[in-house]
Amino acid sequence: MGLTKYRARIVNNWVRLLLSSGEPNVTEFADSWADGHTVEIEAVEPDSALLALSLCYPREVGFKVISMQTIGDDTLLRDWTPPLEASPN
């Protein structure tokens, strides 16, 4: 299977919440994360791309993929979230 290139828009909800409420940004992330950044990644499928993105931009510190699309395709893949890991028994 070949790789597909994806473009994702990522925001940091913690930064967004702080700035929108008038509070200072006390996170380690730049204010620009409130509006988001565009990131490109290659993966076999969307779920693989999201998993890789979640390693660089973890939900545990406020990051969220708000949109993702295949580059060269106008189809927008909205509100994708990385698959959850299986919980230990």
C-alpha positions in Angstrom: 0.0 0.0 0.0 1.2 3.5 -0.9 1.3 6.5 1.3 -1.3 9.3 1.0 -0.5 12.9 1.9 -2.9 14.6 4.4 -3.3 18.2 5.5 -4.6 18.6 9.0 -5.6 21.8 11.0 -4.7 21.5 14.6 -5.6 23.8 17.5 -4.8 23.9 21.2 -8.1 24.1 23.1 -6.3 25.1 26.3 -4.7 28.1 24.6 -7.9 29.0 22.9 -9.9 28.9 26.1 -7.4 31.0 28.1 -7.2 33.7 25.4 -10.9 33.8 24.7 -11.6 34.3 28.4 -9.1 37.1 28.6 -6.7 35.1 30.7 -3.0 35.1 30.0 -1.6 32.1 28.2 0.3 30.2 30.9 0.9 27.1 28.7 4.2 26.4 27.1 2.5 26.8 23.7 2.4 30.0 21.5 -0.8 32.1 21.3 -1.0 31.2 17.6 -2.2 27.7 18.7 -5.6 29.3 19.6 -6.2 29.9 15.8 -4.4 26.7 14.8 -1.7 25.4 12.6 -1.7 23.5 9.4 0.4 20.3 9.3 1.0 17.9 6.5 1.7 14.2 7.0 2.0 11.1 4.9 0.2 7.9 6.0 -1.5 4.8 4.6 -5.0 5.8 5.8 -6.6 8.7 7.8 -6.6 6.7 11.1 -2.8 6.2 10.8 -2.3 9.9 10.1 -4.3 10.8 13.1 -2.4 8.4 15.3 0.9 9.8 14.2 -0.4 13.4 14.7 -1.5 12.4 18.3 2.0 11.5 19.1 3.3 15.0 18.2 0.2 16.9 19.3 -1.3 15.0 22.2 -4.9 15.5 23.4 -3.7 15.3 27.0 -2.2 18.8 26.6 -5.1 20.4 24.7 -4.4 19.6 21.0 -7.3 18.7 18.7 -7.4 18.0 15.0 -10.3 20.1 13.8 -10.1 19.1 10.1 -8.1 16.9 7.8 -8.2 16.3 4.1 -6.3 14.4 1.5 -4.0 16.7 -0.4 -5.2 16.9 -4.0 -8.7 16.0 -3.0 -11.4 18.5 -2.1 -13.1 16.1 0.4 -12.8 17.4 3.9 -12.5 14.8 6.7 -14.0 16.7 9.6 -13.7 16.2 13.4 -11.4 13.3 13.2 -10.0 12.2 16.6 -7.3 9.6 17.1 -8.4 6.1 17.9 -8.4 5.4 21.7 -5.9 2.8 22.9 -7.4 -0.3 24.4 -7.8 -0.1 28.1 -6.0 -2.6 30.2 -8.1 -5.2 32.0 
